[in-house]
Amino acid sequence: MTFWPVIARRAGSHAVARRTTLIPNQWDGSVQHYYHFMLGYLVPIFRWISSHPNKPISVRDCGPMNQWFELFQENQEIEILNVGDVLHILAGKLSPHQVLRGMDDPQKFPARELRRFAAFSSEVAAAKVGGINTTEVLISARTASDPFYNSEKSESQHSGQERRSIPNLDEVVDTWSDNRITSVDMSTLNIYDQIWLHTQARVLIGQHGAGLTSMLWMSPGSTVIEILPPTPRRTQEIFANLARALGLNHIVVPQLGLHAPIDIEQITQALDQAR
């Protein structure tokens, strides 16, 4: 397989014309961001590839999310095009293309398709990482903000702790003092370690946000504890619905504001309930 990290070619070139360009039609947001990329583009791409094995494809540039295309590198030739070239292909019908229906609508999560993707990607990650992990409780922390999301290339500004944060999260973790608890900012890990950690965890704790999408890789019957600050009504139940579709338990711990501390007693009670 030939994997092209980032290529911006003229839409009329021979290299583009011989591929099918896959175009996302996600529910909302930008596919440069993890939730909408994963469910709105990557899982639909997996579904398309499954029905068209070994057929070369072109995909749009998704910024920092491009690394996830590596999941398909063993069997799939992929070219990454800039957004302008993708629009040119679509508008001019210059080469074969397919608009992919997103799977990020929280009212319509397709459980079967999500589980198929999770099984495939978990197998790829296990082959890359392997070994034994003793993590029982995984805490998805927000400590970093990718500079990309403050640049002109970003379709939606800000990320990570700039959007939401839990200022006393380290204090909470220190009170538990359990070596089976791992707190990590997933954006600092490679994609295979991210997947592997979630496959091993029985409890995932995280603030409402894209990071909770990684519950995809947890075993059915596991528990997600969502720290939920005030959010718009249409997005409040995204992760409760996703957990339900995946056969996971879901517990909510309220947070008074996007950057407010959480109640240590409440989160501890939630963890005790989950375990």
KOLLOVO-224223 format. One line per 10 residues: number of its first residue (from 1); for each residue x, y, z of N, C-alpha, C. Coordinates in steps of 0.001 Angstrom, whole numbers, always signed. Atoms other than C-alpha are relative to their C-alpha. Last residue first. Example, Ala and Ser with C-alpha at 12.3 -4.5 7.8 and 13.67 -1.06 7.14 Angstrom:
// residues 2
2) -820,-1190,-60,+13670,-1060,+7140,-770,+1090,+730; +890,-1190,+0,+12300,-4500,+7800,+900,+1200,+0
This chain:
// residues 275
275) -881,+1131,-257,-16666,-488,+39856,-705,-1100,+762; -430,+616,+1257,-19058,+1979,+38256,+812,-1271,+230; +1155,+628,+640,-20831,+2775,+41514,+419,-761,-1256; +348,+1167,-822,-17540,+3431,+43294,-1167,-761,-624; -1009,+1023,+258,-16523,+5704,+40423,-285,-1267,+788; +248,+520,+1352,-19779,+7648,+40646,+993,-1113,-344; +1178,+868,-89,-19363,+8021,+44413,-319,-626,-1354; -434,+1220,-679,-15858,+9371,+43848,-1154,-992,+146; -713,+797,+994,-17138,+11858,+41277,+504,-1301,+614; +898,+478,+1049,-19758,+13140,+43703,+719,-904,-999
265) +858,+1046,-557,-17390,+13360,+46681,-911,-581,-1076; -780,+1224,-175,-14751,+15219,+44695,-869,-1141,+522; +165,+424,-1385,-17214,+17858,+43472,+675,-1358,+191; +1041,+999,-235,-15897,+19150,+40155,-8,-383,+1473; -464,+1233,-653,-14005,+22389,+39626,-1164,-962,+185; +217,+61,-1451,-15492,+24857,+37117,+605,-1271,+587; -1333,+63,-600,-14065,+25479,+33631,-92,-54,+1526; -930,+633,+933,-17145,+24850,+31474,+1397,-157,+571; -407,-850,+1112,-19408,+25599,+34426,+1030,-697,-862; +743,-1254,+1,-21343,+23979,+37259,+344,+916,-1167
255) -1039,-1011,-183,-20163,+20429,+36561,-673,+1358,-188; +172,-1383,+461,-22622,+17556,+36922,+1210,+878,+317; -387,-805,-1155,-21518,+13904,+37219,-62,+1457,-442; -282,-1429,+132,-23376,+11738,+34700,+383,+593,+1347; +274,-735,-1235,-23204,+7932,+34608,+388,+1464,-218; -313,-1430,+81,-23423,+5799,+31478,-447,+689,+1277; +685,-745,-1049,-23315,+2010,+31193,+454,+1456,-62; -783,-451,-1154,-22129,+648,+27863,-904,+664,+1030; +207,+937,-1096,-23962,-1395,+25234,+813,+319,+1234; -1144,+908,-98,-22506,+498,+22280,-136,-1012,+1135
245) -142,+726,+1261,-25759,+2209,+21290,+1095,-1059,+69; +1125,+927,+124,-26412,+3142,+24918,+128,-850,-1264; -230,+1096,-955,-22958,+4672,+25275,-1097,-1053,-119; -1069,+826,+564,-23525,+6713,+22107,+291,-1188,+911; +546,+780,+1112,-26871,+7949,+23397,+1052,-912,-618; +926,+959,-603,-25393,+9029,+26733,-577,-904,-1088; -803,+1125,-472,-22528,+10549,+24768,-823,-1012,+796; -809,+659,+1026,-24669,+12815,+22634,+647,-1269,+540; +94,+1452,-115,-27217,+13543,+25355,+800,-753,-1058; -115,+517,-1367,-26488,+17209,+26032,+92,-1526,+69
235) -1236,+783,-150,-25765,+18169,+22419,+116,-687,+1364; -160,+952,+1112,-29182,+19409,+21271,+1252,-848,+126; +901,+1149,-105,-29896,+20972,+24685,+286,-1054,-1081; +1249,-158,+748,-26865,+23266,+24536,-816,-1287,+28; -203,+89,+1438,-24301,+22553,+27279,-1337,+206,-708; +1143,-480,+779,-23985,+23288,+31005,+334,-7,-1491; +289,-1414,-277,-21112,+21165,+32340,-1237,+426,-769; +846,-766,+919,-21261,+17352,+32225,-224,+1427,+474; +57,-1230,-785,-18555,+15114,+33651,-647,+1053,-893; -99,-1264,+711,-19356,+11864,+31865,-148,+1166,+963
225) +411,-1057,-926,-18632,+8585,+33600,+252,+1331,-693; -499,-1339,+322,-18555,+5809,+31005,-559,+981,+1023; +717,-1196,-448,-18987,+2243,+32206,+713,+1281,-420; -874,-967,-658,-18108,-1160,+30741,-787,+1269,+298; +117,+175,-1444,-20876,-3672,+29972,+935,+895,+789; +1374,-135,-494,-19866,-3931,+26324,-92,-328,+1481; +798,+1219,+51,-16074,-3708,+25952,-1420,+268,+486; +208,+668,-1281,-14575,-295,+25295,-896,-1214,-164; -861,+1175,-124,-13291,+669,+21856,-162,-727,+1334; +179,+954,+1086,-16043,+3079,+20849,+728,-1318,+249
215) +713,+1123,-612,-15693,+4747,+24248,-306,-1067,-1047; -853,+1192,-54,-13199,+6790,+22231,-606,-1136,+808; +281,+810,+1177,-15956,+9295,+21458,+772,-1315,+39; +860,+1112,-402,-15506,+10510,+25034,-394,-877,-1181; -789,+1114,-514,-12574,+12602,+23833,-830,-1205,+396; -348,+971,+1032,-14904,+14752,+21727,+749,-1218,+529; -837,-467,+1091,-16425,+16548,+24677,+452,-1161,-864; +773,-55,+1238,-18281,+16209,+27948,+853,+610,-1106; +926,-1116,+129,-15548,+15783,+30553,-729,-91,-1338; -406,-1142,+799,-14020,+12380,+30960,-1057,+1082,-13
205) +463,-1249,-605,-13993,+9201,+32981,+479,+1156,-868; -554,-1187,+647,-13767,+5797,+31293,-619,+1224,+641; +666,-1258,-329,-14296,+2634,+33340,+732,+1128,-727; +1373,+364,-360,-13506,-962,+32339,-820,+1233,+360; +668,-668,-1126,-10335,+31,+30503,-1416,-534,+206; -342,+632,-1267,-8372,-2408,+28315,-796,+550,+1185; +437,+1393,+29,-9913,-1572,+24931,+228,-685,+1343; +1456,+63,-157,-9621,+2118,+25784,-517,-1436,-60; +371,-376,-1366,-5891,+1909,+26379,-1496,-126,+223; -345,+1090,-916,-5361,+12,+23136,-413,+311,+1431
195) +960,+1093,+153,-7208,+2562,+21000,+245,-1074,+1053; +1321,-491,-401,-5200,+5487,+22308,-1040,-1116,-54; +28,-9,-1469,-1951,+3518,+22086,-1354,+501,+511; +87,+1395,-425,-2686,+2794,+18414,-23,-120,+1521; +1363,+518,+125,-3525,+6406,+17578,-125,-1423,+537; +284,+411,+1369,-271,+7819,+18933,-1343,-723,-39; -340,+1385,+329,-459,+9523,+22295,-219,-273,-1482; -1455,+138,-85,-334,+13225,+23281,+467,-1401,-381; -595,-671,+1151,-3897,+13864,+22069,+1527,-80,+10; -103,+899,+1141,-5071,+11227,+24524,+672,+648,-1204
185) +544,-798,+1099,-4318,+13441,+27510,+220,-813,-1270; -858,-349,+1132,-3729,+10840,+30211,-757,+876,-988; +488,-1277,+518,-4970,+9772,+33626,+936,+451,-1109; -919,-707,+890,-4480,+6092,+34463,-664,+1266,-510; +620,-1183,+601,-6123,+4370,+37414,+1049,+742,-818; +750,+487,+1165,-5011,+824,+38275,-745,+1145,-684; -900,+190,+1134,-2295,+2214,+40533,-699,-591,-1231; +193,+1380,+454,-4932,+3607,+42883,+857,-206,-1245; -1261,+748,-217,-4209,+6761,+44875,-143,-1485,-313; +336,+1410,+226,-7860,+7957,+44813,+1207,-914,+198
175) +751,+526,-1147,-7233,+11343,+46432,-309,-1482,-165; -903,+228,-1136,-4496,+12107,+43904,-731,-584,+1201; -740,+1242,+262,-6949,+11656,+41020,+920,-336,+1166; +931,+1128,-119,-9243,+14318,+42472,+733,-1317,-162; +283,+146,-1430,-6391,+16774,+42961,-928,-1184,+247; -1174,+646,-594,-5274,+16217,+39371,-207,-240,+1493; -29,+1415,+375,-8820,+16980,+38177,+1190,-730,+619; -429,+797,-1145,-9057,+20225,+40148,+70,-1494,-315; -1209,-496,-659,-9091,+22647,+37202,+493,-857,+1160; +329,+345,-1393,-11527,+20614,+35075,+1219,+371,+835
165) -1073,+525,-842,-11433,+22062,+31559,-557,-344,+1378; +517,+464,-1287,-13532,+23085,+28582,+1168,-531,+816; +1455,+108,+81,-12962,+24931,+25310,-617,-360,+1341; +506,-1326,+325,-9404,+26170,+25830,-1530,-7,-57; +359,-709,-1219,-8670,+22887,+27615,-439,+1435,-250; -549,+407,-1283,-8755,+20996,+24344,-487,+840,+1158; +114,+1423,-299,-9649,+22895,+21197,+495,-248,+1417; -221,+453,-1370,-9996,+26375,+19757,-228,-1502,+168; -1086,-447,-865,-11365,+27636,+16426,-46,-644,+1389; +693,-303,-1259,-13491,+25729,+13942,+1062,+283,+1045
155) +1366,-375,+364,-12439,+25465,+10284,-838,+350,+1223; +1062,+652,-763,-8779,+25473,+11289,-1366,+530,-405; +365,+1262,+646,-6249,+26410,+8611,-1183,-678,+681; +942,-282,+1076,-6151,+30035,+9785,-461,-1275,-704; -593,-490,+1244,-4509,+28888,+13001,-1086,+245,-1043; -33,-1462,-109,-5848,+28590,+16541,+602,+627,-1254; +1361,-479,-166,-6930,+24996,+16019,-82,+1493,+310; +734,+9,+1271,-3544,+24059,+14575,-1353,+676,+145; -80,-1333,+625,-1839,+25104,+17812,-762,+87,-1315; -774,+41,+1229,-3111,+21828,+19365,+6,+1379,-646
145) +797,-588,+1074,-4350,+22500,+22893,+877,+45,-1246; -677,-628,+1132,-2991,+20313,+25672,-1007,+584,-981; -1133,-798,-464,-4089,+19350,+29168,+669,+769,-1136; -235,-1055,+984,-7543,+17868,+28721,+1135,+876,+525; -300,-1355,-489,-7675,+14583,+30597,+183,+964,-1164; -354,-770,+1183,-9373,+11335,+29592,+161,+1458,+404; +476,-1376,-84,-9300,+9287,+32780,+509,+757,-1216; -710,-905,+899,-9008,+5531,+32318,-635,+1378,+77; +712,-1268,+121,-10010,+3189,+35136,+856,+947,-837; +1420,+308,-171,-8947,-458,+34975,-843,+1241,-225
135) +910,-1119,-226,-5470,+41,+33563,-1436,-490,+111; +716,+212,-1259,-3371,-3098,+33978,-969,+1136,+317; +234,-1280,-660,-2187,-3278,+30374,-836,-229,+1243; +1052,+39,-1001,-643,-6379,+28863,-100,+1359,+674; -332,-124,-1418,+1386,-6485,+25684,-1217,-26,+892; -133,+1267,-718,+360,-5781,+22116,+268,+215,+1474; -396,-276,-1384,+997,-2374,+20561,+252,-1298,+759; -1033,-1041,-77,+893,-2600,+16747,+559,+144,+1414; -1171,+464,+728,-957,-5928,+16453,+1154,+991,+96; -586,+1097,-777,-3378,-4881,+19183,+1260,-521,-677
125) -753,-558,-1127,-3979,-1578,+17375,+688,-1089,+805; -1189,-678,+535,-4977,-3279,+14112,+872,+517,+1138; -906,+1054,+470,-7316,-5648,+15959,+1284,+602,-556; -590,+609,-1199,-8890,-2755,+17840,+994,-1082,-386; -1076,-875,-457,-9385,-930,+14526,+663,-524,+1272; -1097,-94,+967,-11361,-3802,+13010,+1173,+797,+554; -665,+1301,+26,-13457,-4510,+16100,+1196,+20,-947; -751,+161,-1248,-14262,-833,+16593,+768,-1317,+11; -1205,-833,+79,-15257,-443,+12933,+865,-187,+1235; -861,+585,+1033,-17642,-3378,+13156,+1297,+790,-133
115) -673,+1168,-577,-19038,-2109,+16456,+934,-670,-1009; -1005,-468,-954,-19758,+1302,+14970,+768,-1167,+603; -1133,-552,+754,-21503,-232,+11971,+1102,+476,+936; -689,+1086,+694,-23722,-2401,+14176,+1232,+509,-741; -798,+820,-912,-24623,+411,+16550,+813,-1059,-731; +161,+1361,+530,-25771,+2863,+13883,+906,-976,+762; -1245,+754,-5,-26078,+6056,+15986,-238,-1426,-515; +18,+1092,+978,-29235,+7840,+14868,+1303,-793,-26; +1300,+663,-35,-30265,+10429,+17470,-41,-1243,-890; +206,+696,-1276,-26702,+11485,+18185,-1348,-685,+143
105) +1268,-514,-509,-26087,+12258,+14479,-352,-757,+1275; -206,-782,-1214,-22379,+11383,+14068,-1280,+653,+515; +602,+793,-1067,-22787,+8563,+11554,+120,+708,+1345; -656,+64,-1300,-22126,+10647,+8462,-764,-857,+996; +866,-441,-1090,-23555,+9813,+5053,+727,-171,+1328; +241,+992,-1053,-20724,+9466,+2553,-873,+594,+1100; +303,-721,-1234,-20757,+11475,-683,-411,-1027,+1057; +1121,+519,-770,-19086,+9390,-3395,-166,+845,+1260; +57,-475,-1383,-16747,+10483,-6148,-1254,-533,+661; +979,+702,-845,-15566,+9273,-9525,+31,+542,+1431
95) -441,+1372,-231,-13603,+11988,-11332,-1047,-693,+848; -1238,+265,+729,-14087,+15476,-12770,+516,-1420,+177; +147,+1438,+296,-17718,+15924,-11757,+1196,-499,-799; -246,+244,+1412,-17076,+19667,-12002,-186,-1436,-428; +747,-947,+829,-18666,+20629,-8679,+135,-316,-1491; +1446,+137,-196,-17542,+17534,-6793,-783,+887,-962; +409,+1314,+499,-14001,+17406,-8205,-1515,-147,+78; -132,-83,+1456,-13548,+21150,-7654,-447,-1310,-645; +1155,-765,+492,-14875,+20828,-4100,+8,+103,-1519; +1176,+853,-193,-12316,+18087,-3396,-1256,+704,-523
85) -2,+1011,+1053,-9542,+20194,-4939,-1215,-920,+107; +305,-641,+1277,-10430,+23138,-2704,-52,-997,-1144; +1455,-148,+106,-10520,+20938,+394,-399,+639,-1328; +483,-1179,-698,-6917,+19828,-18,-1485,+209,-319; +120,-1198,+825,-6454,+16266,-1138,-401,+1202,+846; +656,-1073,-744,-5201,+13240,+777,+48,+1285,-819; -578,-1299,+325,-4443,+10165,-1327,-801,+1066,+741; +742,-1214,-353,-5110,+6695,+28,+781,+1230,-431; -769,-1132,+509,-4090,+3242,-1207,-832,+1261,+177; +687,-1065,+719,-5706,+645,+1030,+959,+1081,-462
75) +739,+488,+1167,-4687,-2760,+2298,-562,+1086,-904; -440,+1311,+444,-2099,-2297,+5057,-637,-397,-1331; -1173,-24,+861,-2570,+1470,+5380,+439,-1365,-519; +306,+758,+1204,-6160,+1402,+6593,+1235,-284,-852; +654,+1262,-361,-5506,+2443,+10187,-219,-897,-1218; -993,+1066,-56,-3063,+5035,+8822,-621,-1349,+374; +91,+745,+1250,-6082,+7188,+7932,+1012,-1149,-36; +884,+1143,-168,-6111,+8137,+11610,-192,-784,-1290; -754,+1157,-487,-3051,+10369,+11167,-867,-1258,+96; -511,+811,+1110,-5122,+12731,+9027,+726,-1260,+466
65) +676,+1301,+48,-7016,+13924,+12126,+553,-916,-1090; -616,+945,-928,-4506,+16731,+12748,-631,-1390,-26; -916,-574,-985,-5730,+18514,+9602,+615,-1060,+893; +702,-204,-1272,-8671,+16778,+7915,+947,+493,+1091; -933,-318,-1068,-7458,+16975,+4302,-781,+329,+1272; -324,-1405,-222,-10159,+15462,+2114,+998,+144,+1149; +758,-550,-1119,-10054,+11860,+1014,+393,+1452,+177; -473,-1305,-437,-8961,+10175,-2209,-907,+467,+1126; +917,-1080,-351,-9445,+6490,-2780,+751,+1300,+232; -661,-1239,-414,-7776,+3491,-4408,-1011,+1125,+258
55) +227,-1031,+1009,-9975,+346,-4524,+628,+1312,+472; -1185,-261,+828,-8412,-2429,-2452,-218,+1036,-1094; -1362,+300,-452,-11751,-3578,-1046,+1057,+288,-1070; -804,-227,+1205,-14931,-1783,-2201,+1473,-272,+332; +786,+407,+1159,-17644,-2844,+279,+767,+146,-1316; +401,+1395,-211,-15336,-2790,+3286,-781,-540,-1188; -1138,+851,+346,-13784,+419,+1951,-366,-1479,+121; -137,-26,+1458,-17181,+2127,+2056,+1129,-928,-448; +1145,+721,+581,-17844,+1073,+5661,+131,-73,-1515; -208,+1426,-255,-14364,+2142,+6705,-1128,-828,-624
45) -1039,+429,+941,-14930,+5512,+5026,+274,-1493,+167; +587,+174,+1334,-18223,+5837,+6946,+1022,-412,-1064; +806,+1228,-30,-16298,+5145,+10201,-733,-191,-1338; -866,+1179,+3,-13692,+7786,+9293,-798,-1308,+14; -815,+224,+1201,-16072,+10546,+8188,+754,-1324,+35; +556,-629,+1186,-18874,+11616,+10534,+758,-295,-1277; +1309,+557,+306,-18126,+9217,+13372,-593,+557,-1301; +67,+1437,-242,-14378,+9755,+13699,-1326,-590,-460; -878,+747,+903,-14135,+13154,+12054,-222,-1502,+162; +609,-37,+1330,-17199,+14595,+13778,+874,-708,-1034
35) +1310,+654,+7,-15949,+13487,+17188,-584,-71,-1406; -6,+1445,-233,-12263,+14291,+16601,-1370,-664,-102; +126,+277,-1432,-12340,+17737,+15041,-405,-1456,+222; -1336,-226,-565,-11031,+18441,+11521,+6,-286,+1501; -714,+1269,-71,-14243,+16793,+10358,+1483,+197,+308; -1080,+141,+971,-15997,+20039,+11225,+692,-1346,+169; -1395,-231,-346,-19312,+20484,+12998,+969,-193,-1154; -280,-1357,-455,-22649,+18885,+12200,+1503,+150,+153; +1170,-622,-624,-24355,+15743,+10923,+244,+1466,+316; +193,+214,-1432,-21499,+14759,+8615,-1216,+764,+513
25) +1239,-753,-228,-21721,+14614,+4827,-383,-231,+1460; +826,+164,-1203,-18127,+13585,+4133,-1270,+841,-31; +330,-1329,-513,-16714,+13272,+589,-929,-133,+1204; +1042,+195,-1007,-14945,+10155,-648,-219,+1312,+736; -106,-983,-1066,-12996,+10705,-3876,-1184,-160,+945; +1316,-498,-387,-12785,+7559,-5986,+192,+957,+1169; +500,+325,-1330,-9347,+7203,-7500,-1453,+444,+154; +101,+1451,-110,-8125,+7046,-11111,-494,-448,+1370; +1087,+550,+794,-8914,+10723,-11696,-162,-1512,+187; +1277,-187,-661,-6755,+11975,-8828,-1101,-759,-730
15) -55,+690,-1295,-3517,+10490,-10135,-1310,+126,+748; +271,+1428,+203,-4385,+11510,-13721,-64,-732,+1328; -1151,+856,+254,-4524,+15158,-12677,-419,-1448,-166; +109,+642,+1295,-7700,+17209,-13042,+1121,-970,-307; +1141,+905,+73,-8059,+18029,-9346,-85,-731,-1334; +1026,-595,+838,-4565,+19459,-9177,-1123,-1003,-203; -255,+38,+1425,-2707,+17836,-6336,-1107,+729,-760; +970,-931,+601,-2535,+18536,-2605,+310,+77,-1485; -289,-331,+1387,-890,+15590,-886,-1068,+947,-497; +833,-1137,+421,-652,+14976,+2849,+411,+353,-1413
5) +355,-749,-1209,+604,+11728,+4420,-866,+1220,-287; -504,-1350,+201,+415,+9665,+1182,-398,+859,+1186; +754,-974,-801,+62,+5977,+1977,+645,+1356,-152; -694,-1275,-17,+1150,+3527,-714,-845,+987,+766; +837,-1189,+0,+0,+0,+0,+871,+1236,+0
